[in-house]
Amino acid sequence: MKILIFIIIGIVGGVIGGMGMGGGTLLIPLLTLATKTEQHVAQAINLIAFIPMSAASLIIHAKNKLLDFKYLLWVALPAVAASVPASILIKKVGGKVLSRCFGVFLICLGVYQLVMLIVSKVRENKQPYENRKNSLYKNLYK
């Protein structure tokens, strides 16, 4: 039964990762909550699973001409440089602290996405009103 749960978690993480949203954002909490995997182990599993997931996604995105290499080095180099000290720091931090930090990160990410959704909806609803208002004024002053 536990293997089936791991398979389902892998599928969900793969779908989210394939969309480019970072499968680990969902994979790590699912592993720790559904399978009682330790936070450090869940993060390690996520990193290992990320390699084939990202390779497959990269090939498909390249075939669909969705890649833009213009800013690749500006993103990749700082990310690699930051990952080294972060990996060293993780070893010194306990699992509970790590879980809490990851939870705070997920909450912040969720709040940010909710705010951005609300802002986009407000802008979307404003736009038609302004267009209607402008066309009304044009019709009045013809």
QUITA-V533616 format. One record per helix or strand of 3 or more residues. SS is the DSSP state (helix for helix, strand for strand). FROM is the first residue (numbers start at 1). LEN is the number of residues. If there is no record, write none. Layout:
SS_FROM_LEN / SS_FROM_LEN
This chain:
helix_2_17 / helix_24_11 / helix_39_25 / helix_69_24 / helix_95_46
